[in-house]
Amino acid sequence: MVNDDDPSSRRERDRAVPSGRLARLGTFGRLAGGVAGGMIAEGARRLAVGERPRLGELVLTPANAARVADRLSHLRGAAMKLGQMISMDAGDLLPPELSTILARLRNQAYRMPPQQLDGVLKAEWGGDWRRRFARFEASPIAAASIGQVHRATMPDGRVLAVKVQYPGVAESIDADVDNVATLLRISNLLPPSLNLAPLLAEAKRQLADEADYLREGEQMRRYADRLAGDRRYVVPALEDALTTRRVLAMEFVEGRPIEALADDEQATRDGAMTALVSLVLRELFAFGVMQTDPNFANYRWQPEANRLVLLDFGAARTVPSETAEAYRRLIEAGLARNLDNVRDIAIETGFVGAQAAARHRPAVDRMIAAIDAAMNRPGPFDFGDRAFVPVIRAEARGLIEDRATWHVPDIETLFVQRKVSGTALLAARLKARVDVRGLAAEAIDRGERDAERGRA
């Protein structure tokens, strides 16, 4: 943890963001050189003791893990964001060394030095930008992949949270995505036959959307309208006059980090996660729009009011009706405990690759059965009971090792599943108990009633 009261600690965390194309390319070049040097050293060490190391083992050493995490954190932007996304999505299935790299990225972010911050705000607000505030705190209260957040007080006493985008992030998205894909390729983590082109193109578009703070502000406003009157949720009010494409200003809303609920009463943890799971289902089956970034930092908790604070709407995107329909069919089959139907729908809709299912059908069936058994125990689903996870991991090992059967699912499904998986990961962290079956059945039933009213 960084101590912001310690000047030496602040200096260690301040690190200018490479903003030019050549500067960012140079950082990737130094990363590749450092990884290659580490591979040579590790390879020589293993050969000296009579081992015949594989390429993947040489790439994913602890020293190289540290190099990758540090360089991607330095770059911020799309490079760091992609690392975080892979970490949240793949969970227990990644090699432990790669998990180490990506877990560090979830918690490691450098901050702009004051001079660089001042340059960004002058470009967005003009040279006299400080006159707009009674106080603007130079030390950020949060630093993430695309921007950092500062607390500011207006002359009328209102307190704002101001998110300032790192310079060069928006302009570097395409190159950063391509460079991260190259790193994954040379590490031999992905089979050459896997076609990543559609996923990379959509990742670039999504990240470009997230870098547009005017768009994010409008999405925040729309979410506030959708959730108006539901006291379980709080969405900050947008400060239009100070919001630009690179700066997002909003009402500062108090709240505890959502992870801090891990030490609270069971009822509190259950209530928070019930609200969040309910929201995910409403996004999927009612709103037709989902905020697809499940980063834990995007949620806070107000214990006095038992309300969930929702932050960061840059990753909000439309859910196509066919994607929602695929989830509806899959959930209905699960609720009916028709496991053959679950498997067939999962293959038909691309959740599971047809070739993988054909070659590993017994393992796929055992994984579905393990999930079904866990979901149908009496009472609410206990996310803290991870007894079924080792079963899934063991059965999935054969599919993962059979690289010829890997496939990229439908892009829209991937973004929705990212939110679903991240929400489940948070619920597991909090050891929450949630009536998932009841909430899902209610959401589907409500969606069908709404559709009937629409046709009437």
C-alpha positions, 0 to 999 in steps of 0.5 A: 500500500502506498502512503501518500503522506510520505513524500518519498512514497509519492515520488516512487509512484509518480511516473510520466506516461509515455505519450508519443508513439515512438516512446511507447514503442520503445517501452515495448521494445525494452520489455521484449529485450528484457524478457529475451535476456531473462529467457537466455539466462534462465535457459542457460541455467536449466541447461547447466543442470541437465534440463531441457526447458520449453519455451513457455517455461522460459518466458513465464519466469518470476523475473519476467513476470515482474518485468511485464507487470512493471512495463505495462503499468508504466504504459497504462492505457490499452496495454494495462487495460488488456492485462487487467481484462485477461486477468478478470476473465480467465480466473483460475484457468491461467498458468500460475505465472501469467496469473501473477503478472496480471494480478499485479496489474489489477493493483499496480498503477503509477501516477502522472507527475504534477507537471504532466497533470498540469499540462493535461488540464491546461489543454482541456480547461485553459491556463487559468484552470485553477481559478475554477476551484476553491481547492484541487487536490494534486495527489490522486485518490485513485489511479487506474489504467486509463486515467487518475481521479482527483478530489476537487472543491468548487467555490460553492462548496460542492465536492467533485471527483475529477477523472483525468485521462493519461496523455497519449492513451487514446491515440495509442490504443491500436498500437498497444493492442497489437503489441500486447497481442504480439507479446501473447503470441511470442510467449507461445500462450496462444496457438497460431491457428487461433484467429484473434483478428475480430477480437482485437478489432472489437477491443480497439473499438471498445477501448476507444469508447472508454477513452471518450469521457463525453460518451462516458458522461452520457452513459452515466446520465442514462444509468442514473435515469434507469435506476431512478427510484431504486434506493439500492443504487447510487449513480454520481451526478455529472458535472457537465461544465467541466467534462471534456473528451479527456476529463470527466467531472462528477459528484464525489460520492462517499463509500467504502471499497466493495472488497472491504465488505469481506469482514462485514456481517453475512447479511451485509455481504449478501445484500450487496451482492444480491443488488449487484447480481440483480443489476447484471440481470436487469442489464441483460434482460431489461436495459439492453445495455451493460457496463461490461467492466467488472473491476472491483474499483467500479463499486463502493458501498454505503453501509448506513444506507445499504446502497451500492455506488456505481462508478465508471461507465466507459465500458457500457455497451448495447447488448444485442437481442440475440446475445440476451436470447442465448443467455435466456435459453441457457438459463432456462435449460439450467433452471429446468436441470436439462443438462443435455440441453444446457450442453447443446445450447452452449455449443450452439451459441458458442459458449463452448466450441463445437470441436472441443465439445466433440473431442472432450464430451465426457469432460464437458458433461462432468463440468456441467454436472458439477455446476448444476449440483452446486447451483441446486443445493438447498438455499441460496447459492454460496459463492464462498463454497468453492468445492466445485472449482477444483472439479472444473479445473481438473476437467478443463485441463484436457480442453486447455491442453488441446490447443487445436480446439481453442476458439474465440466465442462470439464477441458480444458474448465475451463482453457480457461473460466478462461482466458475469464472471467478474461479478461471480469473482467478487461474490466469491471474494465476499463469500456471499450467499445469493438466491441466483436461481430465484433472481434469474427466474424472476428476471426472465419472467419479467422480460417475457412479460415486458415483451408481451406488453410490447407486442400487445 
